[in-house]
Amino acid sequence: MGGSGQVAWIFEPTGVIKISDKTKEDQVMEVAVELGADDVKVESGGIVISCEPAKVHKLRDEIEKKLQLVCASCELLMVPK
């Protein structure tokens, strides 16, 4: 058995914002990239935006404000590299 933290190097902290409303897909992508998002993906459940952890709440607030929508979730996750 390994010790504590042996697999931590495989993951990196990432801000993740999920939007279930796909009707503004193009606008969300444009605004998210403009505001500094690292990645924007369209999945079956909606739009997933990845960014630096320090930017996640500001990015969510700006997207909600500019596009008049509510994000389904906004969280910090450890995602595989």
Secondary structure, DSSP 8 states (H G I E B T S, - for coil): ---TTTTGGGEEEEEEEEE---TTHHHHHHHHHHTT-SEEEEETTEEEEEE-GGGHHHHHHHHHHHHT---SEEEEEEEE-
